[in-house]
Every structure is written in structure tokens, then in C-alpha cells.
């Protein structure tokens, strides 16, 4: 399983950094009204991916 370190840019131009093993799912979670997205992003949607890097393990 590969892991991704990613940065998204929020509606207010702030940046958020995260890590996930499913980048597409995580971006969906950040941009929808569910309880799985980061709490700190809920008032800053939509977010868009500006950077990602793929790794073989979660330990970077």
C-alpha cells in the first residue's frame, strides 16, 4: 500500500498538509459534508490539491 503526503489550498488561501493511503478518497472527504474530513477545513471548503508525493511506507 502506498502513502501520500499532500497539501491542499483552501478557499481562504490557507494551506493544509495531510497524509493518506487513498488520496482521491481523502480529497472527497475534505470537500463534502461528512465527519471524516479534517475539522479545521470545514469552514474553508472547497479545497484543491496543490502538491502530493507518493511513498512506499507511512514513515517518511
N, CA, C, O and CB atoms as a CASP TS submission, in Angstrom:
PFRMAT TS
TARGET T0000
AUTHOR 0000-0000-0000
METHOD Language model
MODEL 1
PARENT N/A
ATOM      1  N   UNK     1       0.842  -1.173   0.000  1.00  0.00           N
ATOM      2  CA  UNK     1       0.000   0.000   0.000  1.00  0.00           C
ATOM      3  C   UNK     1       0.891   1.240   0.000  1.00  0.00           C
ATOM      4  O   UNK     1       1.815   1.349   0.805  1.00  0.00           O
ATOM      5  CB  UNK     1      -0.960  -0.004   1.217  1.00  0.00           C
ATOM      6  N   UNK     2       0.607   2.164  -0.902  1.00  0.00           N
ATOM      7  CA  UNK     2       1.362   3.410  -0.963  1.00  0.00           C
ATOM      8  C   UNK     2       0.710   4.481  -0.102  1.00  0.00           C
ATOM      9  O   UNK     2      -0.493   4.445   0.156  1.00  0.00           O
ATOM     10  CB  UNK     2       1.481   3.895  -2.407  1.00  0.00           C
ATOM     11  N   UNK     3       1.512   5.422   0.329  1.00  0.00           N
ATOM     12  CA  UNK     3       1.051   6.544   1.148  1.00  0.00           C
ATOM     13  C   UNK     3       1.351   7.840   0.422  1.00  0.00           C
ATOM     14  O   UNK     3       2.290   7.922  -0.369  1.00  0.00           O
ATOM     15  CB  UNK     3       1.720   6.532   2.548  1.00  0.00           C
ATOM     16  N   UNK     4       0.546   8.849   0.699  1.00  0.00           N
ATOM     17  CA  UNK     4       0.687  10.146   0.049  1.00  0.00           C
ATOM     18  C   UNK     4       0.754  11.247   1.095  1.00  0.00           C
ATOM     19  O   UNK     4      -0.077  11.312   2.001  1.00  0.00           O
ATOM     20  CB  UNK     4      -0.476  10.398  -0.926  1.00  0.00           C
ATOM     21  N   UNK     5       1.740  12.100   0.961  1.00  0.00           N
ATOM     22  CA  UNK     5       1.788  13.350   1.709  1.00  0.00           C
ATOM     23  C   UNK     5       1.238  14.383   0.736  1.00  0.00           C
ATOM     24  O   UNK     5       1.646  14.430  -0.424  1.00  0.00           O
ATOM     25  CB  UNK     5       3.272  13.714   2.230  1.00  0.00           C
ATOM     26  N   UNK     6       0.308  15.214   1.211  1.00  0.00           N
ATOM     27  CA  UNK     6      -0.342  16.141   0.296  1.00  0.00           C
ATOM     28  C   UNK     6      -0.552  17.508   0.945  1.00  0.00           C
ATOM     29  O   UNK     6      -0.586  17.645   2.168  1.00  0.00           O
ATOM     30  CB  UNK     6      -1.676  15.570  -0.170  1.00  0.00           C
ATOM     31  N   UNK     7      -0.691  18.496   0.091  1.00  0.00           N
ATOM     32  CA  UNK     7      -1.014  19.855   0.527  1.00  0.00           C
ATOM     33  C   UNK     7      -2.213  20.313  -0.284  1.00  0.00           C
ATOM     34  O   UNK     7      -2.235  20.191  -1.509  1.00  0.00           O
ATOM     35  CB  UNK     7       0.208  20.836   0.350  1.00  0.00           C
ATOM     36  N   UNK     8      -3.216  20.844   0.419  1.00  0.00           N
ATOM     37  CA  UNK     8      -4.365  21.435  -0.257  1.00  0.00           C
ATOM     38  C   UNK     8      -4.414  22.924   0.055  1.00  0.00           C
ATOM     39  O   UNK     8      -3.983  23.376   1.115  1.00  0.00           O
ATOM     40  CB  UNK     8      -5.686  20.736   0.169  1.00  0.00           C
ATOM     41  N   UNK     9      -4.948  23.660  -0.891  1.00  0.00           N
ATOM     42  CA  UNK     9      -5.158  25.096  -0.701  1.00  0.00           C
ATOM     43  C   UNK     9      -6.644  25.316  -0.465  1.00  0.00           C
ATOM     44  O   UNK     9      -7.487  24.808  -1.205  1.00  0.00           O
ATOM     45  CB  UNK     9      -4.646  25.930  -1.937  1.00  0.00           C
ATOM     46  N   UNK    10      -6.948  26.074   0.567  1.00  0.00           N
ATOM     47  CA  UNK    10      -8.334  26.315   0.966  1.00  0.00           C
ATOM     48  C   UNK    10      -8.890  27.568   0.299  1.00  0.00           C
ATOM     49  O   UNK    10      -8.161  28.359  -0.299  1.00  0.00           O
ATOM     50  CB  UNK    10      -8.437  26.441   2.487  1.00  0.00           C
ATOM     51  N   UNK    11     -10.199  27.720   0.422  1.00  0.00           N
ATOM     52  CA  UNK    11     -10.893  28.877  -0.144  1.00  0.00           C
ATOM     53  C   UNK    11     -10.297  30.194   0.355  1.00  0.00           C
ATOM     54  O   UNK    11     -10.260  31.177  -0.384  1.00  0.00           O
ATOM     55  CB  UNK    11     -12.380  28.817   0.200  1.00  0.00           C
ATOM     56  N   UNK    12      -9.833  30.215   1.599  1.00  0.00           N
ATOM     57  CA  UNK    12      -9.256  31.444   2.169  1.00  0.00           C
ATOM     58  C   UNK    12      -7.746  31.560   1.925  1.00  0.00           C
ATOM     59  O   UNK    12      -7.076  32.384   2.548  1.00  0.00           O
ATOM     60  CB  UNK    12      -9.530  31.496   3.667  1.00  0.00           C
ATOM     61  N   UNK    13      -7.221  30.743   1.027  1.00  0.00           N
ATOM     62  CA  UNK    13      -5.802  30.708   0.640  1.00  0.00           C
ATOM     63  C   UNK    13      -4.879  30.107   1.698  1.00  0.00           C
ATOM     64  O   UNK    13      -3.661  30.128   1.523  1.00  0.00           O
ATOM     65  CB  UNK    13      -5.338  32.097   0.327  1.00  0.00           C
ATOM     66  N   UNK    14      -5.420  29.577   2.781  1.00  0.00           N
ATOM     67  CA  UNK    14      -4.570  28.874   3.744  1.00  0.00           C
ATOM     68  C   UNK    14      -4.221  27.499   3.176  1.00  0.00           C
ATOM     69  O   UNK    14      -4.881  27.005   2.262  1.00  0.00           O
ATOM     70  CB  UNK    14      -5.281  28.740   5.136  1.00  0.00           C
ATOM     71  N   UNK    15      -3.177  26.892   3.730  1.00  0.00           N
ATOM     72  CA  UNK    15      -2.715  25.580   3.287  1.00  0.00           C
ATOM     73  C   UNK    15      -2.913  24.560   4.395  1.00  0.00           C
ATOM     74  O   UNK    15      -2.839  24.888   5.579  1.00  0.00           O
ATOM     75  CB  UNK    15      -1.235  25.633   2.861  1.00  0.00           C
ATOM     76  N   UNK    16      -3.163  23.326   3.997  1.00  0.00           N
ATOM     77  CA  UNK    16      -3.334  22.218   4.936  1.00  0.00           C
ATOM     78  C   UNK    16      -2.493  21.061   4.424  1.00  0.00           C
ATOM     79  O   UNK    16      -2.534  20.748   3.234  1.00  0.00           O
ATOM     80  CB  UNK    16      -4.850  21.806   5.088  1.00  0.00           C
ATOM     81  N   UNK    17      -1.737  20.426   5.294  1.00  0.00           N
ATOM     82  CA  UNK    17      -0.908  19.279   4.936  1.00  0.00           C
ATOM     83  C   UNK    17      -1.458  18.036   5.606  1.00  0.00           C
ATOM     84  O   UNK    17      -1.830  18.067   6.779  1.00  0.00           O
ATOM     85  CB  UNK    17       0.568  19.508   5.340  1.00  0.00           C
ATOM     86  N   UNK    18      -1.511  16.940   4.860  1.00  0.00           N
ATOM     87  CA  UNK    18      -2.013  15.692   5.420  1.00  0.00           C
ATOM     88  C   UNK    18      -1.289  14.496   4.845  1.00  0.00           C
ATOM     89  O   UNK    18      -0.429  14.625   3.974  1.00  0.00           O
ATOM     90  CB  UNK    18      -3.496  15.563   5.172  1.00  0.00           C
ATOM     91  N   UNK    19      -1.655  13.319   5.351  1.00  0.00           N
ATOM     92  CA  UNK    19      -1.111  12.056   4.866  1.00  0.00           C
ATOM     93  C   UNK    19      -2.263  11.065   4.760  1.00  0.00           C
ATOM     94  O   UNK    19      -3.147  11.038   5.616  1.00  0.00           O
ATOM     95  CB  UNK    19       0.021  11.514   5.810  1.00  0.00           C
ATOM     96  N   UNK    20      -2.250  10.250   3.704  1.00  0.00           N
ATOM     97  CA  UNK    20      -3.328   9.291   3.474  1.00  0.00           C
ATOM     98  C   UNK    20      -2.823   8.147   2.607  1.00  0.00           C
ATOM     99  O   UNK    20      -1.791   8.264   1.947  1.00  0.00           O
ATOM    100  CB  UNK    20      -4.545   9.978   2.811  1.00  0.00           C
ATOM    101  N   UNK    21      -3.552   7.055   2.614  1.00  0.00           N
ATOM    102  CA  UNK    21      -3.234   5.954   1.703  1.00  0.00           C
ATOM    103  C   UNK    21      -4.201   5.927   0.517  1.00  0.00           C
ATOM    104  O   UNK    21      -4.094   5.055  -0.346  1.00  0.00           O
ATOM    105  CB  UNK    21      -3.277   4.609   2.451  1.00  0.00           C
ATOM    106  N   UNK    22      -5.140   6.871   0.466  1.00  0.00           N
ATOM    107  CA  UNK    22      -6.094   6.977  -0.641  1.00  0.00           C
ATOM    108  C   UNK    22      -6.368   8.463  -0.891  1.00  0.00           C
ATOM    109  O   UNK    22      -7.252   9.055  -0.273  1.00  0.00           O
ATOM    110  CB  UNK    22      -7.431   6.197  -0.324  1.00  0.00           C
ATOM    111  N   UNK    23      -5.619   9.038  -1.780  1.00  0.00           N
ATOM    112  CA  UNK    23      -5.667  10.481  -1.999  1.00  0.00           C
ATOM    113  C   UNK    23      -7.016  10.934  -2.552  1.00  0.00           C
ATOM    114  O   UNK    23      -7.553  11.950  -2.110  1.00  0.00           O
ATOM    115  CB  UNK    23      -4.557  10.899  -2.947  1.00  0.00           C
ATOM    116  N   UNK    24      -7.560  10.207  -3.497  1.00  0.00           N
ATOM    117  CA  UNK    24      -8.852  10.577  -4.085  1.00  0.00           C
ATOM    118  C   UNK    24      -9.957  10.586  -3.024  1.00  0.00           C
ATOM    119  O   UNK    24     -10.760  11.518  -2.965  1.00  0.00           O
ATOM    120  CB  UNK    24      -9.219   9.605  -5.223  1.00  0.00           C
ATOM    121  N   UNK    25      -9.993   9.552  -2.196  1.00  0.00           N
ATOM    122  CA  UNK    25     -10.998   9.468  -1.129  1.00  0.00           C
ATOM    123  C   UNK    25     -10.835  10.612  -0.142  1.00  0.00           C
ATOM    124  O   UNK    25     -11.816  11.227   0.277  1.00  0.00           O
ATOM    125  CB  UNK    25     -10.897   8.123  -0.396  1.00  0.00           C
ATOM    126  N   UNK    26      -9.592  10.894   0.229  1.00  0.00           N
ATOM    127  CA  UNK    26      -9.346  11.925   1.236  1.00  0.00           C
ATOM    128  C   UNK    26      -9.760  13.308   0.735  1.00  0.00           C
ATOM    129  O   UNK    26     -10.332  14.092   1.492  1.00  0.00           O
ATOM    130  CB  UNK    26      -7.871  11.932   1.633  1.00  0.00           C
ATOM    131  N   UNK    27      -9.479  13.612  -0.515  1.00  0.00           N
ATOM    132  CA  UNK    27      -9.906  14.893  -1.075  1.00  0.00           C
ATOM    133  C   UNK    27     -11.424  14.988  -1.099  1.00  0.00           C
ATOM    134  O   UNK    27     -11.986  16.047  -0.821  1.00  0.00           O
ATOM    135  CB  UNK    27      -9.339  15.081  -2.490  1.00  0.00           C
ATOM    136  N   UNK    28     -12.089  13.888  -1.431  1.00  0.00           N
ATOM    137  CA  UNK    28     -13.550  13.854  -1.393  1.00  0.00           C
ATOM    138  C   UNK    28     -14.051  14.129   0.024  1.00  0.00           C
ATOM    139  O   UNK    28     -14.980  14.913   0.215  1.00  0.00           O
ATOM    140  CB  UNK    28     -14.076  12.490  -1.894  1.00  0.00           C
ATOM    141  N   UNK    29     -13.439  13.487   1.013  1.00  0.00           N
ATOM    142  CA  UNK    29     -13.843  13.692   2.407  1.00  0.00           C
ATOM    143  C   UNK    29     -13.650  15.147   2.839  1.00  0.00           C
ATOM    144  O   UNK    29     -14.492  15.701   3.546  1.00  0.00           O
ATOM    145  CB  UNK    29     -13.047  12.764   3.331  1.00  0.00           C
ATOM    146  N   UNK    30     -12.564  15.753   2.424  1.00  0.00           N
ATOM    147  CA  UNK    30     -12.311  17.148   2.788  1.00  0.00           C
ATOM    148  C   UNK    30     -13.332  18.102   2.155  1.00  0.00           C
ATOM    149  O   UNK    30     -13.636  19.152   2.721  1.00  0.00           O
ATOM    150  CB  UNK    30     -10.899  17.548   2.366  1.00  0.00           C
ATOM    151  N   UNK    31     -13.849  17.739   1.001  1.00  0.00           N
ATOM    152  CA  UNK    31     -14.724  18.645   0.263  1.00  0.00           C
ATOM    153  C   UNK    31     -16.212  18.371   0.428  1.00  0.00           C
ATOM    154  O   UNK    31     -17.025  19.052  -0.196  1.00  0.00           O
ATOM    155  CB  UNK    31     -14.386  18.583  -1.170  1.00  0.00           C
ATOM    156  N   UNK    32     -16.591  17.407   1.240  1.00  0.00           N
ATOM    157  CA  UNK    32     -18.005  17.101   1.426  1.00  0.00           C
ATOM    158  C   UNK    32     -18.390  17.235   2.890  1.00  0.00           C
ATOM    159  O   UNK    32     -17.540  17.264   3.780  1.00  0.00           O
ATOM    160  CB  UNK    32     -18.325  15.691   0.919  1.00  0.00           C
ATOM    161  N   UNK    33     -19.684  17.314   3.110  1.00  0.00           N
ATOM    162  CA  UNK    33     -20.206  17.434   4.475  1.00  0.00           C
ATOM    163  C   UNK    33     -20.301  16.056   5.120  1.00  0.00           C
ATOM    164  O   UNK    33     -21.375  15.455   5.152  1.00  0.00           O
ATOM    165  CB  UNK    33     -21.591  18.126   4.476  1.00  0.00           C
ATOM    166  N   UNK    34     -19.207  15.568   5.621  1.00  0.00           N
ATOM    167  CA  UNK    34     -19.212  14.323   6.386  1.00  0.00           C
ATOM    168  C   UNK    34     -18.296  14.516   7.590  1.00  0.00           C
ATOM    169  O   UNK    34     -17.625  15.541   7.712  1.00  0.00           O
ATOM    170  CB  UNK    34     -18.750  13.100   5.505  1.00  0.00           C
ATOM    171  N   UNK    35     -18.275  13.559   8.446  1.00  0.00           N
ATOM    172  CA  UNK    35     -17.481  13.687   9.667  1.00  0.00           C
ATOM    173  C   UNK    35     -16.061  13.164   9.514  1.00  0.00           C
ATOM    174  O   UNK    35     -15.301  13.157  10.482  1.00  0.00           O
ATOM    175  CB  UNK    35     -18.158  12.961  10.792  1.00  0.00           C
ATOM    176  N   UNK    36     -15.688  12.725   8.315  1.00  0.00           N
ATOM    177  CA  UNK    36     -14.358  12.153   8.121  1.00  0.00           C
ATOM    178  C   UNK    36     -13.325  13.171   7.652  1.00  0.00           C
ATOM    179  O   UNK    36     -12.126  12.914   7.757  1.00  0.00           O
ATOM    180  CB  UNK    36     -14.432  11.031   7.132  1.00  0.00           C
ATOM    181  N   UNK    37     -13.754  14.305   7.142  1.00  0.00           N
ATOM    182  CA  UNK    37     -12.819  15.350   6.728  1.00  0.00           C
ATOM    183  C   UNK    37     -12.249  16.058   7.948  1.00  0.00           C
ATOM    184  O   UNK    37     -12.821  15.994   9.036  1.00  0.00           O
ATOM    185  CB  UNK    37     -13.510  16.363   5.796  1.00  0.00           C
ATOM    186  N   UNK    38     -11.140  16.723   7.766  1.00  0.00           N
ATOM    187  CA  UNK    38     -10.497  17.443   8.870  1.00  0.00           C
ATOM    188  C   UNK    38     -11.408  18.558   9.384  1.00  0.00           C
ATOM    189  O   UNK    38     -11.952  19.334   8.599  1.00  0.00           O
ATOM    190  CB  UNK    38      -9.137  18.028   8.421  1.00  0.00           C
ATOM    191  N   UNK    39     -11.568  18.630  10.690  1.00  0.00           N
ATOM    192  CA  UNK    39     -12.421  19.662  11.294  1.00  0.00           C
ATOM    193  C   UNK    39     -11.948  21.060  10.931  1.00  0.00           C
ATOM    194  O   UNK    39     -12.761  21.961  10.727  1.00  0.00           O
ATOM    195  CB  UNK    39     -12.452  19.506  12.813  1.00  0.00           C
ATOM    196  N   UNK    40     -10.652  21.240  10.852  1.00  0.00           N
ATOM    197  CA  UNK    40     -10.108  22.575  10.576  1.00  0.00           C
ATOM    198  C   UNK    40     -10.421  23.063   9.163  1.00  0.00           C
ATOM    199  O   UNK    40     -10.257  24.249   8.876  1.00  0.00           O
ATOM    200  CB  UNK    40      -8.608  22.570  10.785  1.00  0.00           C
ATOM    201  N   UNK    41     -10.868  22.175   8.276  1.00  0.00           N
ATOM    202  CA  UNK    41     -11.165  22.573   6.899  1.00  0.00           C
ATOM    203  C   UNK    41     -12.647  22.806   6.650  1.00  0.00           C
ATOM    204  O   UNK    41     -13.012  23.299   5.583  1.00  0.00           O
ATOM    205  CB  UNK    41     -10.662  21.528   5.949  1.00  0.00           C
ATOM    206  N   UNK    42     -13.491  22.475   7.578  1.00  0.00           N
ATOM    207  CA  UNK    42     -14.938  22.512   7.330  1.00  0.00           C
ATOM    208  C   UNK    42     -15.459  23.880   6.921  1.00  0.00           C
ATOM    209  O   UNK    42     -16.383  23.957   6.111  1.00  0.00           O
ATOM    210  CB  UNK    42     -15.668  22.062   8.553  1.00  0.00           C
ATOM    211  N   UNK    43     -14.914  24.939   7.439  1.00  0.00           N
ATOM    212  CA  UNK    43     -15.363  26.268   7.044  1.00  0.00           C
ATOM    213  C   UNK    43     -14.561  26.874   5.912  1.00  0.00           C
ATOM    214  O   UNK    43     -14.754  28.041   5.570  1.00  0.00           O
ATOM    215  CB  UNK    43     -15.315  27.176   8.212  1.00  0.00           C
ATOM    216  N   UNK    44     -13.662  26.095   5.324  1.00  0.00           N
ATOM    217  CA  UNK    44     -12.742  26.627   4.312  1.00  0.00           C
ATOM    218  C   UNK    44     -12.894  25.943   2.959  1.00  0.00           C
ATOM    219  O   UNK    44     -12.041  26.103   2.087  1.00  0.00           O
ATOM    220  CB  UNK    44     -11.315  26.483   4.789  1.00  0.00           C
ATOM    221  N   UNK    45     -13.951  25.197   2.778  1.00  0.00           N
ATOM    222  CA  UNK    45     -14.172  24.492   1.514  1.00  0.00           C
ATOM    223  C   UNK    45     -14.607  25.451   0.422  1.00  0.00           C
ATOM    224  O   UNK    45     -15.190  26.497   0.706  1.00  0.00           O
ATOM    225  CB  UNK    45     -15.218  23.395   1.689  1.00  0.00           C
ATOM    226  N   UNK    46     -14.328  25.103  -0.819  1.00  0.00           N
ATOM    227  CA  UNK    46     -13.670  23.893  -1.273  1.00  0.00           C
ATOM    228  C   UNK    46     -12.151  23.986  -1.121  1.00  0.00           C
ATOM    229  O   UNK    46     -11.577  25.072  -1.040  1.00  0.00           O
ATOM    230  CB  UNK    46     -14.034  23.616  -2.720  1.00  0.00           C
ATOM    231  N   UNK    47     -11.533  22.825  -1.086  1.00  0.00           N
ATOM    232  CA  UNK    47     -10.073  22.759  -1.083  1.00  0.00           C
ATOM    233  C   UNK    47      -9.634  22.140  -2.403  1.00  0.00           C
ATOM    234  O   UNK    47     -10.366  21.365  -3.017  1.00  0.00           O
ATOM    235  CB  UNK    47      -9.533  21.933   0.142  1.00  0.00           C
ATOM    236  N   UNK    48      -8.426  22.496  -2.828  1.00  0.00           N
ATOM    237  CA  UNK    48      -7.902  21.891  -4.057  1.00  0.00           C
ATOM    238  C   UNK    48      -6.472  21.433  -3.816  1.00  0.00           C
ATOM    239  O   UNK    48      -5.701  22.075  -3.104  1.00  0.00           O
ATOM    240  CB  UNK    48      -7.965  22.892  -5.249  1.00  0.00           C
ATOM    241  N   UNK    49      -6.153  20.336  -4.414  1.00  0.00           N
ATOM    242  CA  UNK    49      -4.825  19.748  -4.274  1.00  0.00           C
ATOM    243  C   UNK    49      -3.804  20.617  -4.994  1.00  0.00           C
ATOM    244  O   UNK    49      -3.978  20.951  -6.167  1.00  0.00           O
ATOM    245  CB  UNK    49      -4.798  18.303  -4.827  1.00  0.00           C
ATOM    246  N   UNK    50      -2.734  20.983  -4.283  1.00  0.00           N
ATOM    247  CA  UNK    50      -1.662  21.760  -4.911  1.00  0.00           C
ATOM    248  C   UNK    50      -0.343  20.996  -4.951  1.00  0.00           C
ATOM    249  O   UNK    50       0.572  21.376  -5.682  1.00  0.00           O
ATOM    250  CB  UNK    50      -1.469  23.073  -4.171  1.00  0.00           C
ATOM    251  N   UNK    51      -0.238  19.908  -4.161  1.00  0.00           N
ATOM    252  CA  UNK    51       1.017  19.151  -4.136  1.00  0.00           C
ATOM    253  C   UNK    51       0.770  17.784  -3.520  1.00  0.00           C
ATOM    254  O   UNK    51      -0.016  17.651  -2.582  1.00  0.00           O
ATOM    255  CB  UNK    51       2.115  19.914  -3.347  1.00  0.00           C
ATOM    256  N   UNK    52       1.440  16.773  -4.047  1.00  0.00           N
ATOM    257  CA  UNK    52       1.428  15.449  -3.411  1.00  0.00           C
ATOM    258  C   UNK    52       2.706  14.703  -3.762  1.00  0.00           C
ATOM    259  O   UNK    52       3.299  14.904  -4.821  1.00  0.00           O
ATOM    260  CB  UNK    52       0.183  14.629  -3.850  1.00  0.00           C
ATOM    261  N   UNK    53       3.107  13.842  -2.848  1.00  0.00           N
ATOM    262  CA  UNK    53       4.257  12.952  -3.040  1.00  0.00           C
ATOM    263  C   UNK    53       3.849  11.570  -2.589  1.00  0.00           C
ATOM    264  O   UNK    53       3.146  11.417  -1.591  1.00  0.00           O
ATOM    265  CB  UNK    53       5.519  13.451  -2.256  1.00  0.00           C
ATOM    266  N   UNK    54       4.288  10.563  -3.319  1.00  0.00           N
ATOM    267  CA  UNK    54       3.948   9.177  -3.012  1.00  0.00           C
ATOM    268  C   UNK    54       5.138   8.480  -2.351  1.00  0.00           C
ATOM    269  O   UNK    54       6.289   8.666  -2.746  1.00  0.00           O
ATOM    270  CB  UNK    54       3.521   8.422  -4.293  1.00  0.00           C
ATOM    271  N   UNK    55       4.827   7.672  -1.331  1.00  0.00           N
ATOM    272  CA  UNK    55       5.847   6.910  -0.605  1.00  0.00           C
ATOM    273  C   UNK    55       5.396   5.465  -0.459  1.00  0.00           C
ATOM    274  O   UNK    55       4.200   5.176  -0.475  1.00  0.00           O
ATOM    275  CB  UNK    55       6.123   7.535   0.787  1.00  0.00           C
ATOM    276  N   UNK    56       6.341   4.574  -0.320  1.00  0.00           N
ATOM    277  CA  UNK    56       6.040   3.149  -0.165  1.00  0.00           C
ATOM    278  C   UNK    56       5.557   2.797   1.235  1.00  0.00           C
ATOM    279  O   UNK    56       4.848   1.806   1.411  1.00  0.00           O
ATOM    280  CB  UNK    56       7.262   2.328  -0.493  1.00  0.00           C
ATOM    281  N   UNK    57       5.930   3.598   2.236  1.00  0.00           N
ATOM    282  CA  UNK    57       5.513   3.343   3.615  1.00  0.00           C
ATOM    283  C   UNK    57       4.977   4.629   4.226  1.00  0.00           C
ATOM    284  O   UNK    57       5.163   5.716   3.680  1.00  0.00           O
ATOM    285  CB  UNK    57       6.690   2.786   4.461  1.00  0.00           C
ATOM    286  N   UNK    58       4.312   4.489   5.362  1.00  0.00           N
ATOM    287  CA  UNK    58       3.764   5.651   6.054  1.00  0.00           C
ATOM    288  C   UNK    58       4.859   6.457   6.744  1.00  0.00           C
ATOM    289  O   UNK    58       4.678   7.646   7.006  1.00  0.00           O
ATOM    290  CB  UNK    58       2.718   5.214   7.074  1.00  0.00           C
ATOM    291  N   UNK    59       5.971   5.835   7.035  1.00  0.00           N
ATOM    292  CA  UNK    59       7.078   6.511   7.702  1.00  0.00           C
ATOM    293  C   UNK    59       7.876   7.272   6.658  1.00  0.00           C
ATOM    294  O   UNK    59       8.491   6.681   5.771  1.00  0.00           O
ATOM    295  CB  UNK    59       7.983   5.500   8.468  1.00  0.00           C
ATOM    296  N   UNK    60       7.857   8.588   6.778  1.00  0.00           N
ATOM    297  CA  UNK    60       8.519   9.435   5.777  1.00  0.00           C
ATOM    298  C   UNK    60       9.731  10.090   6.397  1.00  0.00           C
ATOM    299  O   UNK    60      10.435  10.846   5.727  1.00  0.00           O
ATOM    300  CB  UNK    60       7.552  10.508   5.218  1.00  0.00           C
TER
END
